[in-house]
Amino acid sequence: MASFRRNATCGIIAALALTSAYAQADSMVLATYGGAWANLLKTACGDPFTKATGVTVNNASTGDSLAQMRVQQTTGNVLWDISPTEGASLPVAERNKWLLPIDWKVVDPDNKLPAIARKTYAMGAIAYTTAIGYRTDKVAAGKKFNGWSDFWDTKNFPGPRSLRDSPMENLEFALIADGVPADKVYEVLKAPGGIDRAFRKLDEIKSAITVWWTTGQQPVQLLATGDAYYVTAFNGRIAQLQKDKVPVSIVWNGGSQMVSYYSVQKGAQNPKAAMEFMKFCWNDPERLAQIARSLPYSGFNADMYKILSADEAKGLPTATANASVQFTFDADFWADHQKDVLARWQAWRLK
């Protein structure tokens, strides 16, 4: 095991070294999870930023930003100017003192962003939601599928289901199915017996879960083929199925809204450009509207809604009608409990 860890660490260091040539005053490195999101950021933000400032934006792709930040910080070889810190990554990085405070006088001088997007060590770039996606052609005539209580109701809504192979969000969904209001899930989870209650509720649905998904594409593939009728999935993936004319619908009720945070690491080569890029990309209504039109993920400068049509806005996570029925993922709770609950989850899955 020790040998494996050494090899893995060496592999990460080698991968990070590939971007060392970007550590120049007239350039900066933006790390993302790649794919369509990285391509969109290059078109909507990176190339225009270079044209406006002369600073080249070089992209780095990561599958585990926290692990790579750990290596960069422990070796002192910091290669990313902007790092993704969503989920439990942000509190962990904060507690380890790996991040620089955001200069809000630069990033949000007009106070356009809400508190959820203005963290001491991170900016909320966009929001996305883990929601229920379901096949509308599999719901019996006269019945309406409304949310988590129906997801658990295999009698009135029979058929194969899929959930993510993780306790994160699933414990929250279980409590909502058990009658807890969405805005009270963490209050219940933090109370004595709250985690036990969630696992007891998960016991009721476990046999109906035919696939425990591990990648974002899996649940939408299951919907597309009809191998699952009810799944959890990222809202943007469900929206793509709808564009492809697959008979699916999204249920925002009880969804988990996740904020995609980005931070500047201590030791970053070009923190000034990084702060300027954050404002340029994620606090500009026109660019946020452009992003939302390409991928249905929404920024936090509400002026973007003055640009988007009502039809464009209705499918976004932060639209009032959608945001009001969701809960916001609590990264601090999971940073505190992830290790113990994950071990329990793995044992539960093997029962």
BAKENU-957030 format. One record per atom (N, C-alpha, C): residue in three letters; z, y negated, x. Coordinates in steps of 0.05 Angstrom, whole numbers, padded with zeros to 5 digits, always signed. Layout:
% residues N
ALAZYX...
END
This chain:
% residues 351
MET+00000+00024+00017MET+00000+00000+00000MET+00000-00025+00017ALA+00016-00025+00039ALA+00017-00048+00057ALA-00010-00053+00069SER-00023-00030+00077SER-00050-00033+00089SER-00070-00044+00069PHE-00068-00036+00044PHE-00086-00046+00024PHE-00082-00076+00020ARG-00057-00085+00020ARG-00052-00113+00017ARG-00063-00129+00040ARG-00059-00119+00065ARG-00070-00133+00088ARG-00100-00135+00086ASN-00113-00113+00078ASN-00142-00113+00076ASN-00152-00133+00054ALA-00137-00133+00032ALA-00144-00151+00010ALA-00141-00180+00019THR-00120-00186+00033THR-00115-00213+00042THR-00137-00221+00062CYS-00144-00203+00080CYS-00165-00209+00099CYS-00192-00215+00085GLY-00197-00199+00064GLY-00221-00203+00049GLY-00222-00230+00035ILE-00199-00239+00025ILE-00198-00266+00012ILE-00203-00288+00033ILE-00189-00285+00056ILE-00193-00305+00077ILE-00222-00306+00086ALA-00235-00283+00089ALA-00263-00283+00097ALA-00280-00297+00076ALA-00274-00292+00050ALA-00290-00304+00029ALA-00286-00334+00028LEU-00261-00343+00032LEU-00256-00372+00032LEU-00269-00386+00056ALA-00271-00372+00078ALA-00283-00384+00102ALA-00312-00392+00098LEU-00325-00379+00079LEU-00353-00385+00074LEU-00357-00414+00065THR-00336-00426+00053THR-00339-00453+00043THR-00329-00474+00062SER-00321-00466+00086SER-00308-00485+00105SER-00327-00508+00113ALA-00353-00503+00112ALA-00372-00524+00120ALA-00372-00547+00101TYR-00360-00544+00077TYR-00360-00565+00058TYR-00338-00586+00062ALA-00320-00581+00080ALA-00297-00598+00084ALA-00305-00623+00099GLN-00320-00641+00086GLN-00329-00665+00098GLN-00323-00689+00080ALA-00321-00712+00091ALA-00313-00736+00076ALA-00333-00742+00054ASP-00359-00736+00059ASP-00380-00742+00040ASP-00386-00719+00021SER-00367-00701+00019SER-00371-00678+00001SER-00344-00669-00010MET-00344-00653-00030MET-00320-00641-00041MET-00327-00614-00052VAL-00307-00597-00055VAL-00311-00570-00065VAL-00297-00567-00092LEU-00312-00559-00112LEU-00302-00553-00139LEU-00302-00523-00143ALA-00278-00512-00147ALA-00276-00483-00153ALA-00275-00479-00183THR-00291-00460-00193THR-00291-00452-00221THR-00293-00422-00223TYR-00293-00412-00248TYR-00296-00383-00252TYR-00325-00375-00254GLY-00343-00393-00247GLY-00372-00387-00245GLY-00386-00385-00271GLY-00409-00372-00271GLY-00425-00367-00295GLY-00436-00393-00308ALA-00438-00391-00335ALA-00450-00413-00350ALA-00434-00439-00347TRP-00408-00436-00345TRP-00390-00460-00342TRP-00396-00475-00316ALA-00399-00460-00294ALA-00405-00473-00268ALA-00432-00486-00269ASN-00452-00473-00281ASN-00479-00484-00283ASN-00479-00509-00299LEU-00464-00509-00321LEU-00463-00533-00338LEU-00449-00556-00324LEU-00428-00550-00310LEU-00414-00572-00295LEU-00432-00584-00274LYS-00448-00568-00261LYS-00467-00578-00241LYS-00487-00598-00254THR-00498-00590-00277THR-00518-00606-00291THR-00505-00631-00303ALA-00483-00628-00317ALA-00471-00650-00332ALA-00455-00669-00314CYS-00443-00658-00293CYS-00424-00674-00277CYS-00431-00675-00247GLY-00435-00652-00235GLY-00438-00651-00206GLY-00461-00667-00196ASP-00485-00661-00206ASP-00508-00676-00196ASP-00507-00706-00202PRO-00499-00713-00227PRO-00497-00742-00233PRO-00475-00756-00215PHE-00453-00742-00209PHE-00432-00753-00193PHE-00443-00759-00164THR-00458-00740-00154THR-00470-00744-00128THR-00489-00767-00128LYS-00505-00770-00149LYS-00524-00792-00151LYS-00509-00819-00152ALA-00486-00819-00166ALA-00471-00844-00170ALA-00454-00852-00146THR-00444-00832-00131THR-00425-00838-00110THR-00434-00831-00082GLY-00454-00814-00080GLY-00463-00804-00054GLY-00446-00781-00044VAL-00426-00772-00059VAL-00409-00749-00052VAL-00421-00723-00063THR-00428-00705-00045THR-00439-00680-00054THR-00418-00662-00065VAL-00423-00650-00089VAL-00404-00631-00101VAL-00414-00603-00096ASN-00399-00588-00080ASN-00405-00561-00074ASN-00388-00542-00091ASN-00401-00522-00102ASN-00387-00504-00120ASN-00377-00479-00106ALA-00353-00471-00113ALA-00341-00446-00103ALA-00334-00430-00128SER-00338-00404-00126SER-00332-00386-00149SER-00308-00369-00143THR-00290-00365-00163THR-00266-00350-00159THR-00261-00331-00182GLY-00250-00308-00177GLY-00242-00290-00198GLY-00212-00290-00202ASP-00198-00301-00182ASP-00168-00302-00182ASP-00160-00327-00167SER-00159-00349-00180SER-00154-00375-00166SER-00126-00375-00154LEU-00106-00364-00168LEU-00079-00365-00158LEU-00076-00350-00131ALA-00088-00326-00129ALA-00087-00311-00105ALA-00101-00326-00082GLN-00123-00338-00088GLN-00137-00352-00067GLN-00123-00378-00059MET-00111-00392-00078MET-00095-00415-00071MET-00072-00407-00053ARG-00059-00385-00059ARG-00037-00375-00043ARG-00046-00371-00014VAL-00069-00359-00010VAL-00079-00355+00017VAL-00085-00381+00031GLN-00098-00399+00016GLN-00104-00425+00028GLN-00079-00441+00036GLN-00059-00439+00020GLN-00035-00454+00026GLN-00018-00441+00048THR-00017-00415+00048THR-00001-00401+00069THR-00015-00402+00096THR-00041-00404+00097THR-00056-00405+00122THR-00060-00434+00131GLY-00057-00453+00112GLY-00063-00481+00119GLY-00092-00488+00119ASN-00109-00469+00111ASN-00138-00473+00110ASN-00147-00478+00082VAL-00143-00503+00073VAL-00148-00510+00045VAL-00177-00518+00042LEU-00192-00502+00027LEU-00221-00505+00025LEU-00231-00516-00001TRP-00213-00517-00021TRP-00221-00527-00047TRP-00208-00554-00052ASP-00224-00573-00061ASP-00212-00599-00069ASP-00201-00598-00098ILE-00216-00585-00115ILE-00207-00581-00143ILE-00205-00551-00149SER-00182-00543-00159SER-00177-00514-00163SER-00170-00510-00193PRO-00180-00488-00205PRO-00172-00481-00232PRO-00144-00471-00233THR-00128-00482-00252THR-00099-00475-00254THR-00091-00469-00283GLU-00108-00456-00298GLU-00101-00451-00325GLU-00082-00427-00327GLY-00071-00424-00352GLY-00052-00402-00356GLY-00027-00405-00339ALA-00017-00382-00330ALA+00008-00382-00314ALA+00004-00393-00286SER-00022-00397-00278SER-00027-00407-00251SER-00014-00434-00246LEU-00015-00452-00266LEU-00004-00479-00262LEU+00026-00479-00256PRO+00043-00467-00273PRO+00071-00468-00266PRO+00078-00454-00239VAL+00063-00432-00233VAL+00069-00418-00208VAL+00061-00436-00184ALA+00038-00449-00186ALA+00030-00467-00164ALA+00048-00491-00162GLU+00057-00501-00184GLU+00076-00524-00184GLU+00102-00516-00170ARG+00113-00493-00177ARG+00138-00484-00167ARG+00137-00479-00137ASN+00113-00471-00128ASN+00109-00467-00099ASN+00101-00492-00084LYS+00099-00514-00098LYS+00093-00540-00086LYS+00066-00540-00071TRP+00046-00528-00084TRP+00019-00526-00073TRP+00001-00549-00081LEU+00010-00566-00100LEU-00009-00585-00113LEU-00001-00614-00107LEU-00021-00631-00108LEU-00016-00660-00106LEU-00013-00671-00135PRO+00003-00691-00138PRO+00005-00704-00165PRO-00022-00717-00172ILE-00029-00716-00197ILE-00054-00728-00206ILE-00049-00759-00206ASP-00068-00773-00196ASP-00067-00803-00196ASP-00079-00812-00223TRP-00061-00815-00242TRP-00071-00821-00269TRP-00082-00850-00271LYS-00075-00867-00252LYS-00088-00894-00252LYS-00118-00892-00246VAL-00125-00871-00232VAL-00154-00866-00227VAL-00166-00849-00248VAL-00152-00827-00255VAL-00164-00807-00273VAL-00164-00815-00302ASP-00144-00830-00311ASP-00143-00838-00339ASP-00131-00866-00341PRO-00144-00886-00330PRO-00133-00913-00329PRO-00128-00926-00356ASP-00144-00917-00376ASP-00141-00929-00403ASP-00125-00912-00422ASN-00111-00892-00411ASN-00094-00874-00427ASN-00108-00863-00452LYS-00131-00852-00447LYS-00147-00840-00468LYS-00139-00811-00474LEU-00125-00798-00455LEU-00119-00769-00458LEU-00092-00765-00470PRO-00089-00744-00487PRO-00063-00737-00498PRO-00045-00725-00477ALA-00020-00722-00483ALA+00000-00712-00464ALA-00007-00684-00454ILE-00019-00667-00471ILE-00025-00640-00464ILE-00045-00639-00441ALA-00062-00659-00438ALA-00082-00660-00417ALA-00073-00676-00393ARG-00050-00689-00395ARG-00040-00705-00373ARG-00014-00693-00361LYS-00018-00672-00345LYS+00005-00660-00331LYS+00009-00674-00305THR+00033-00671-00294THR+00039-00684-00268THR+00020-00674-00246TYR+00014-00648-00247TYR-00002-00636-00226TYR-00028-00624-00236ALA-00037-00631-00259ALA-00062-00620-00270ALA-00074-00637-00292MET-00100-00636-00294MET-00114-00649-00316MET-00126-00627-00334GLY-00123-00632-00360GLY-00135-00614-00379GLY-00165-00621-00382ALA-00182-00603-00373ALA-00211-00609-00374ALA-00222-00603-00402ILE-00218-00579-00411ILE-00228-00572-00438ILE-00208-00552-00451ALA-00211-00548-00477ALA-00195-00528-00491ALA-00214-00507-00502TYR-00204-00482-00502TYR-00218-00460-00515TYR-00197-00443-00529THR-00207-00427-00547THR-00189-00412-00565THR-00195-00382-00564THR-00173-00366-00562THR-00176-00338-00568THR-00170-00334-00597ALA-00191-00326-00612ALA-00189-00324-00641ALA-00199-00297-00650ILE-00197-00293-00676ILE-00208-00268-00688ILE-00237-00272-00694GLY-00253-00253-00685GLY-00281-00252-00694GLY-00285-00227-00710TYR-00299-00228-00732TYR-00302-00204-00749TYR-00330-00203-00761ARG-00338-00178-00767ARG-00364-00173-00779ARG-00362-00179-00809THR-00376-00199-00818THR-00374-00206-00847THR-00386-00185-00865ASP-00405-00169-00854ASP-00417-00148-00870ASP-00400-00123-00873LYS-00377-00123-00860LYS-00358-00100-00862LYS-00334-00106-00880VAL-00333-00130-00890VAL-00311-00137-00909VAL-00321-00132-00937ALA-00305-00117-00952ALA-00313-00109-00979ALA-00317-00133-00997ALA-00335-00131-01015ALA-00341-00153-01034ALA-00316-00161-01049GLY-00312-00187-01052GLY-00288-00196-01067GLY-00264-00200-01049LYS-00265-00192-01024LYS-00242-00195-01007LYS-00248-00216-00985LYS-00227-00231-00977LYS-00230-00252-00957LYS-00211-00246-00934PHE-00222-00245-00910PHE-00207-00240-00886PHE-00196-00267-00876ASN-00169-00270-00874ASN-00158-00296-00868ASN-00143-00299-00842GLY-00136-00277-00829GLY-00120-00280-00805GLY-00106-00255-00796TRP-00083-00259-00782TRP-00070-00236-00769TRP-00057-00216-00788SER-00048-00225-00811SER-00037-00206-00830SER-00059-00187-00840ASP-00083-00197-00842ASP-00106-00181-00850ASP-00115-00163-00827PHE-00114-00173-00803PHE-00121-00157-00780PHE-00103-00132-00779TRP-00078-00135-00786TRP-00059-00113-00786TRP-00062-00095-00811ASP-00076-00105-00831ASP-00079-00091-00857ASP-00103-00072-00856THR-00099-00048-00846THR-00121-00029-00843THR-00128-00016-00869LYS-00112-00019-00890LYS-00118-00007-00916LYS-00139-00024-00930ASN-00135-00050-00932ASN-00153-00067-00946ASN-00177-00076-00928PHE-00173-00074-00902PHE-00194-00082-00883PHE-00196-00059-00862PRO-00207-00037-00870PRO-00209-00014-00852PRO-00231-00018-00831GLY-00228-00003-00809GLY-00249-00004-00789GLY-00238-00008-00761PRO-00254-00002-00741PRO-00245-00004-00713PRO-00239-00032-00704ARG-00219-00035-00687ARG-00211-00061-00678ARG-00209-00061-00647SER-00208-00085-00636SER-00205-00088-00607SER-00188-00112-00600LEU-00169-00107-00582LEU-00152-00128-00572LEU-00154-00128-00541ARG-00146-00150-00529ARG-00146-00152-00500ARG-00124-00134-00488ASP-00129-00123-00466ASP-00109-00105-00453ASP-00089-00123-00437SER-00073-00137-00452SER-00053-00155-00440SER-00032-00162-00461PRO-00007-00164-00452PRO+00013-00173-00471PRO+00011-00203-00478MET-00001-00219-00460MET-00004-00247-00465MET-00023-00252-00489GLU-00014-00267-00507GLU-00026-00274-00533GLU-00022-00251-00553ASN-00023-00226-00545ASN-00020-00205-00565ASN+00008-00205-00577LEU+00029-00211-00561LEU+00056-00213-00572LEU+00057-00236-00592GLU+00044-00258-00586GLU+00043-00280-00604GLU+00029-00273-00630PHE+00006-00260-00627PHE-00010-00252-00651PHE+00007-00232-00669ALA+00021-00214-00656ALA+00037-00195-00671ALA+00059-00209-00687LEU+00071-00229-00675LEU+00092-00243-00690LEU+00081-00259-00714ILE+00057-00270-00710ILE+00045-00284-00733ILE+00038-00264-00755ALA+00028-00241-00747ALA+00023-00220-00767ALA+00049-00211-00781ASP+00071-00215-00767ASP+00097-00207-00779ASP+00110-00230-00794GLY+00095-00251-00798GLY+00105-00273-00815GLY+00115-00298-00801VAL+00114-00298-00775VAL+00124-00322-00760VAL+00103-00344-00761PRO+00110-00368-00768PRO+00090-00390-00767PRO+00079-00394-00739ALA+00054-00401-00737ALA+00041-00404-00711ALA+00056-00423-00692ASP+00067-00444-00703ASP+00081-00464-00686ASP+00109-00455-00679LYS+00118-00431-00687LYS+00145-00422-00681LYS+00144-00397-00664VAL+00121-00388-00655VAL+00120-00362-00641VAL+00136-00362-00615TYR+00136-00383-00600TYR+00150-00383-00575TYR+00180-00386-00579GLU+00187-00400-00600GLU+00215-00402-00608GLU+00227-00374-00614VAL+00211-00358-00628VAL+00219-00331-00634VAL+00219-00313-00609LEU+00197-00315-00593LEU+00195-00299-00569LEU+00218-00304-00549LYS+00227-00329-00547LYS+00248-00336-00529LYS+00276-00328-00539ALA+00278-00323-00565ALA+00304-00316-00576ALA+00310-00286-00571PRO+00335-00278-00571PRO+00343-00250-00568PRO+00328-00233-00589GLY+00316-00211-00579GLY+00302-00193-00597GLY+00274-00200-00604GLY+00264-00224-00595GLY+00238-00233-00602GLY+00216-00216-00591ILE+00218-00209-00565ILE+00198-00192-00552ILE+00198-00164-00565ASP+00222-00153-00571ASP+00224-00127-00584ASP+00211-00127-00611ARG+00214-00149-00626ARG+00202-00151-00652ARG+00171-00151-00650ALA+00161-00164-00629ALA+00131-00165-00626ALA+00121-00137-00619PHE+00135-00122-00602PHE+00126-00095-00595PHE+00128-00076-00619ARG+00148-00080-00636ARG+00150-00063-00660ARG+00126-00068-00678LYS+00118-00093-00680LYS+00095-00099-00697LYS+00069-00088-00685LEU+00067-00089-00658LEU+00044-00078-00645LEU+00042-00047-00649ASP+00065-00034-00651ASP+00065-00005-00657ASP+00049+00001-00682GLU+00049-00017-00702GLU+00036-00012-00727GLU+00006-00013-00725ILE-00005-00027-00706ILE-00034-00031-00704ILE-00046-00014-00681LYS-00030-00004-00664LYS-00039+00009-00640LYS-00060+00030-00645SER-00057+00047-00664SER-00075+00070-00669SER-00103+00060-00679ALA-00104+00035-00689ALA-00130+00025-00699ALA-00146+00011-00677ILE-00134+00007-00654ILE-00148-00006-00632ILE-00164+00015-00616THR-00190+00013-00619THR-00207+00033-00606THR-00215+00025-00578VAL-00214-00001-00572VAL-00220-00011-00545VAL-00201-00033-00538TRP-00188-00030-00515TRP-00172-00052-00504TRP-00189-00066-00483TRP-00199-00089-00490TRP-00219-00102-00473TRP-00207-00116-00449THR-00223-00118-00428THR-00214-00130-00403THR-00232-00152-00393THR-00256-00154-00404THR-00274-00176-00397THR-00283-00191-00423GLY-00289-00217-00420GLY-00295-00233-00444GLY-00320-00224-00459GLN-00338-00210-00446GLN-00362-00201-00460GLN-00358-00176-00477GLN-00338-00160-00470GLN-00334-00135-00484GLN-00330-00138-00514PRO-00312-00154-00524PRO-00308-00155-00553PRO-00332-00164-00568VAL-00348-00183-00557VAL-00371-00192-00572VAL-00393-00171-00571GLN-00394-00155-00550GLN-00413-00133-00550GLN-00406-00113-00572LEU-00380-00108-00575LEU-00371-00089-00595LEU-00377-00100-00623LEU-00375-00126-00627LEU-00383-00137-00653LEU-00412-00135-00658ALA-00428-00141-00637ALA-00457-00140-00640ALA-00467-00113-00646THR-00456-00092-00635THR-00465-00065-00640THR-00452-00052-00664GLY-00431-00065-00675GLY-00417-00054-00698GLY-00397-00032-00690ASP-00391-00030-00664ASP-00371-00010-00655ASP-00343-00020-00660ALA-00340-00046-00666ALA-00314-00056-00675ALA-00320-00077-00697TYR-00303-00078-00717TYR-00307-00096-00739TYR-00290-00121-00735TYR-00267-00119-00722TYR-00248-00141-00719TYR-00239-00141-00690VAL-00241-00164-00677VAL-00234-00166-00649VAL-00221-00193-00643THR-00208-00195-00620THR-00201-00221-00609THR-00223-00227-00589ALA-00230-00253-00588ALA-00251-00262-00569ALA-00249-00292-00565PHE-00262-00301-00544PHE-00262-00330-00539PHE-00282-00343-00559ASN-00274-00366-00569ASN-00290-00378-00590ASN-00319-00383-00583GLY-00324-00390-00557GLY-00351-00395-00549GLY-00369-00370-00550ARG-00357-00347-00544ARG-00372-00322-00546ARG-00379-00315-00574ILE-00361-00320-00593ILE-00367-00315-00621ILE-00389-00334-00631ALA-00387-00358-00622ALA-00408-00378-00630ALA-00436-00369-00621GLN-00437-00357-00598GLN-00463-00347-00588GLN-00474-00325-00606LEU-00456-00307-00615LEU-00465-00286-00633LEU-00476-00298-00659GLN-00463-00319-00668GLN-00473-00332-00693GLN-00501-00344-00688LYS-00505-00356-00665LYS-00531-00367-00658LYS-00552-00345-00657ASP-00543-00321-00649ASP-00562-00298-00648ASP-00565-00284-00675LYS-00553-00296-00696LYS-00556-00286-00723LYS-00542-00259-00728VAL-00522-00253-00712VAL-00505-00230-00718VAL-00486-00238-00740PRO-00482-00222-00761PRO-00465-00230-00783PRO-00435-00229-00776VAL-00426-00250-00762VAL-00398-00252-00754VAL-00387-00279-00762SER-00361-00280-00764SER-00347-00305-00770SER-00322-00307-00752ILE-00313-00331-00748ILE-00289-00336-00732ILE-00266-00345-00749VAL-00242-00336-00743VAL-00218-00345-00757VAL-00201-00361-00738TRP-00199-00387-00743TRP-00183-00404-00726TRP-00153-00401-00732ASN-00147-00393-00756ASN-00119-00390-00765ASN-00103-00371-00747GLY-00083-00382-00734GLY-00066-00365-00716GLY-00079-00361-00688GLY-00100-00376-00682GLY-00113-00373-00656GLY-00095-00385-00634SER-00101-00376-00609SER-00087-00385-00586SER-00104-00405-00571GLN-00096-00430-00572GLN-00112-00451-00558GLN-00102-00452-00529MET-00121-00449-00511MET-00115-00449-00482MET-00128-00474-00470VAL-00113-00488-00453VAL-00123-00511-00439VAL-00133-00502-00411SER-00157-00509-00405SER-00169-00503-00379SER-00161-00526-00360TYR-00140-00521-00344TYR-00130-00542-00326TYR-00143-00540-00299TYR-00145-00564-00286TYR-00155-00565-00258TYR-00136-00583-00242SER-00131-00576-00217SER-00112-00589-00200SER-00124-00595-00172VAL-00111-00612-00157VAL-00118-00617-00129VAL-00097-00606-00111GLN-00105-00589-00093GLN-00086-00576-00076GLN-00075-00595-00054LYS-00051-00590-00045LYS-00041-00603-00021LYS-00059-00595+00002GLY-00066-00614+00019GLY-00083-00608+00041GLY-00112-00608+00035ALA-00120-00616+00010ALA-00148-00618+00003ALA-00162-00638+00021GLN-00187-00632+00028GLN-00202-00649+00047GLN-00210-00676+00035ASN-00215-00677+00009ASN-00225-00701-00003ASN-00211-00706-00030PRO-00185-00711-00030PRO-00171-00715-00055PRO-00180-00739-00070LYS-00188-00760-00056LYS-00197-00785-00070LYS-00222-00779-00087ALA-00241-00765-00075ALA-00265-00758-00090ALA-00258-00739-00113ALA-00239-00721-00109ALA-00231-00702-00129ALA-00221-00717-00154MET-00203-00737-00150MET-00192-00752-00172MET-00214-00767-00186GLU-00233-00779-00171GLU-00255-00794-00183GLU-00273-00775-00199PHE-00277-00751-00189PHE-00294-00732-00204PHE-00281-00724-00230MET-00254-00720-00230MET-00240-00712-00254MET-00245-00733-00276LYS-00243-00758-00269LYS-00248-00779-00289LYS-00277-00779-00298PHE-00295-00777-00278PHE-00324-00778-00284PHE-00333-00756-00302CYS-00322-00732-00298CYS-00331-00709-00313CYS-00315-00704-00339TRP-00289-00704-00337TRP-00272-00694-00359TRP-00258-00716-00375ASN-00264-00741-00368ASN-00253-00763-00384ASN-00275-00783-00392ASP-00299-00773-00393ASP-00322-00789-00402ASP-00333-00778-00428PRO-00332-00793-00450PRO-00339-00782-00476PRO-00368-00771-00477GLU-00387-00785-00464GLU-00414-00776-00464GLU-00417-00749-00450ARG-00404-00745-00428ARG-00406-00719-00414ARG-00392-00697-00429LEU-00369-00704-00441LEU-00354-00684-00456LEU-00371-00676-00481ALA-00385-00694-00493ALA-00403-00687-00515ALA-00425-00669-00506GLN-00436-00676-00482GLN-00458-00659-00471GLN-00447-00631-00466ILE-00423-00628-00455ILE-00411-00602-00450ILE-00407-00587-00477ALA-00396-00601-00497ALA-00391-00588-00523ALA-00416-00579-00536ARG-00438-00593-00533ARG-00463-00585-00545ARG-00475-00560-00532SER-00468-00556-00507SER-00479-00533-00492SER-00460-00508-00495LEU-00434-00513-00494LEU-00414-00492-00497LEU-00393-00503-00516PRO-00385-00489-00537PRO-00367-00500-00557PRO-00338-00501-00548TYR-00334-00515-00526TYR-00307-00520-00515TYR-00304-00550-00514SER-00280-00560-00521SER-00278-00588-00526SER-00259-00602-00506GLY-00267-00626-00497GLY-00250-00642-00479GLY-00229-00656-00495PHE-00213-00673-00481PHE-00190-00685-00494PHE-00192-00715-00498ASN-00214-00727-00490ASN-00219-00755-00496ASN-00231-00755-00524ALA-00215-00764-00544ALA-00224-00762-00572ALA-00248-00779-00578ASP-00256-00797-00560ASP-00280-00813-00565ASP-00305-00796-00566MET-00303-00772-00555MET-00326-00754-00556MET-00334-00748-00585TYR-00315-00749-00604TYR-00321-00743-00632TYR-00336-00766-00645LYS-00336-00789-00632LYS-00353-00811-00643LYS-00382-00807-00636ILE-00387-00789-00617ILE-00415-00783-00608ILE-00426-00758-00622LEU-00408-00738-00626LEU-00417-00713-00638LEU-00420-00716-00669SER-00438-00701-00680SER-00441-00701-00709SER-00419-00684-00721ALA-00415-00686-00747ALA-00394-00671-00760ALA-00399-00641-00757ASP-00425-00633-00758ASP-00432-00605-00756ASP-00426-00595-00727GLU-00431-00612-00707GLU-00425-00604-00680GLU-00395-00602-00675ALA-00380-00620-00688ALA-00351-00621-00683ALA-00336-00598-00696LYS-00346-00588-00719LYS-00330-00569-00734LYS-00325-00543-00720GLY-00341-00536-00700GLY-00337-00511-00685GLY-00321-00513-00660LEU-00308-00536-00656LEU-00293-00541-00631LEU-00263-00536-00634PRO-00250-00525-00613PRO-00222-00519-00615PRO-00204-00542-00622THR-00211-00567-00612THR-00193-00589-00617THR-00200-00605-00642ALA-00220-00597-00657ALA-00226-00609-00683ALA-00201-00607-00700THR-00194-00628-00714THR-00168-00629-00728THR-00163-00605-00746ALA-00183-00597-00761ALA-00180-00574-00780ALA-00174-00548-00765ASN-00185-00545-00741ASN-00181-00521-00726ASN-00155-00522-00710ALA-00150-00545-00697ALA-00126-00547-00680ALA-00100-00545-00696SER-00101-00554-00721SER-00077-00555-00737SER-00066-00527-00745VAL-00083-00506-00743VAL-00074-00479-00751VAL-00070-00461-00727GLN-00072-00471-00703GLN-00069-00455-00679GLN-00042-00461-00666PHE-00036-00444-00646PHE-00013-00451-00628PHE-00025-00456-00600THR-00010-00471-00584THR-00019-00476-00557THR-00005-00456-00538PHE-00021-00441-00523PHE-00011-00421-00504PHE+00010-00434-00486ASP+00033-00421-00484ASP+00056-00431-00468ASP+00056-00418-00440ALA+00044-00431-00421ALA+00041-00420-00394ALA+00068-00417-00380ASP+00087-00435-00386ASP+00113-00433-00374ASP+00128-00408-00383PHE+00126-00401-00409PHE+00139-00377-00419PHE+00128-00352-00404TRP+00102-00351-00400TRP+00090-00328-00387TRP+00095-00328-00357ALA+00097-00351-00345ALA+00104-00351-00316ALA+00132-00340-00312ASP+00150-00344-00332ASP+00177-00334-00330ASP+00180-00305-00337HIS+00163-00295-00354HIS+00166-00268-00366HIS+00144-00248-00359GLN+00123-00257-00347GLN+00099-00241-00344GLN+00105-00214-00330LYS+00120-00215-00308LYS+00124-00191-00292LYS+00138-00169-00309ASP+00160-00176-00321ASP+00175-00156-00336ASP+00160-00147-00361VAL+00148-00166-00376VAL+00134-00158-00400VAL+00108-00142-00394LEU+00095-00148-00372LEU+00071-00133-00364LEU+00079-00104-00358ALA+00101-00100-00345ALA+00110-00072-00339ALA+00116-00058-00365ARG+00128-00071-00384ARG+00134-00059-00410ARG+00108-00053-00425TRP+00089-00072-00423TRP+00063-00068-00436TRP+00049-00043-00426GLN+00048-00040-00400GLN+00034-00018-00388GLN+00047+00009-00396ALA+00073+00009-00397ALA+00087+00033-00406ALA+00081+00039-00436TRP+00081+00018-00452TRP+00075+00020-00480TRP+00047+00030-00485ARG+00028+00020-00469ARG+00000+00029-00473ARG-00003+00059-00466LEU+00013+00070-00449LEU+00010+00097-00441LEU+00025+00117-00460LYS+00040+00107-00478LYS+00054+00124-00497LYS+00035+00140-00515
END
